[in-house]
Amino acid sequence: MKKWQLKFVMFLGGILLYLSLAGSLQAAEISMYRLYNPNSGEHLYTKNTVERSLLAQSGWYYEGVGWIAPSSSSTPVYRLYSVQSGDHHYTTSVGERNWLKRLGWRDEGIGWYSADNQQIPLYRSYNRNAKAGSHHYTTSLAEHQALLQKGWQDEKIGWYALKAGQSVELTGWARPINQTNFDSRQIGLACLQFVNQERQQKGLAPLKWNEQAFQIADLRAWEIMLNFNHVRPDGSKLETVNDEGMISGNYRYFGENIAYHSYVSVSNEQIAKLFFDMWKSSDGHYRNMVSPNYQEIGCGFAYANGIIYASQNFYTF
């Protein structure tokens, strides 16, 4: 069953024209991504966007942002891995880390940091019957208590977050993508070619690829999984995405197209053509692609839970 949707937005000299209008993390805040392996039952937590993407492409459920961690603090959270069980473990205890290392667990270093002001607790529970995913960590007291009712052991608080995260509305299934070369940048560059072919037919100057704009678009492709809107997941305005340190200089014009579509096993170029055709068939999105006001572009694509998400971000500096 095909599933798709589009939205677009345009900024003109700081004035927002929109069909729907997207939050910014503060400089010292780190998103912690939560993924679930339906085969082993393990939840994995990571701040690494590459690891997040590869696991989602491998068939792990992407469950969204588990919590917001500080970029640094006096309390590191150590990450360890058991080759025998395939399980990961996370702890602030140096003693527990050293004990697991003596048992043969691999020390993967500091995964992230606990909030020193102890704003939001991460509840820790233990399932003695599980081989992988034997420990669970969540900011949700309701989720924690539900596990305790099922027989999990309460291990109190593992560490602290700055803020709670935001979950993805799951499609009900996840699967590994069949292609081994799903590449956001390559799909984006192919999409740019289709856009410029259309602009050439209309006598318009071609758009230039902007690597910083691509980073913004790639970020937005993951953000719209949490909130399919031109308002960012934390409720802040879309233009705040340009405060992430990726865009240098002041822009005069800024616009965005977003869309999603159920996964199809085709080449990167065919994925680009699929989304280009979707945007072309919508008047508002098409106007963004052929607007004479824009000079540069970045296109980002992301896959998780059986869906491909995409964002085009347009600029003139």
HELIX and SHEET records of a PDB file:
HELIX    1   1 THR A   49  GLN A   57  1                                   9    
HELIX    2   2 VAL A   94  ARG A  102  1                                   9    
HELIX    3   3 LEU A  141  GLN A  149  1                                   9    
HELIX    4   4 SER A  184  GLN A  201  1                                  18    
HELIX    5   5 GLU A  211  LEU A  226  1                                  16    
HELIX    6   6 LEU A  238  ASP A  243  5                                   6    
HELIX    7   7 ASN A  268  LYS A  280  1                                  13    
HELIX    8   8 ASP A  283  MET A  289  1                                   7    
SHEET    1   A 6 ILE A  15  TYR A  18  0                                        
SHEET    2   A 6 TRP A   4  LEU A  12 -1                                        
SHEET    3   A 6 TYR A 253  SER A 262 -1                                        
SHEET    4   A 6 ILE A 307  THR A 316 -1                                        
SHEET    5   A 6 GLU A 296  ALA A 304 -1                                        
SHEET    6   A 6 LYS A 208  TRP A 209  1                                        
SHEET    1   B 4 HIS A  43  THR A  46  0                                        
SHEET    2   B 4 GLU A  29  TYR A  36 -1                                        
SHEET    3   B 4 TYR A  61  PRO A  70 -1                                        
SHEET    4   B 4 LYS A 163  SER A 167 -1                                        
SHEET    1   C 3 HIS A  88  THR A  91  0                                        
SHEET    2   C 3 PRO A  76  TYR A  81 -1                                        
SHEET    3   C 3 ARG A 106  TYR A 113 -1                                        
SHEET    1   D 3 HIS A 135  THR A 138  0                                        
SHEET    2   D 3 ILE A 120  TYR A 126 -1                                        
SHEET    3   D 3 GLN A 153  ALA A 161 -1                                        
END                                                                             
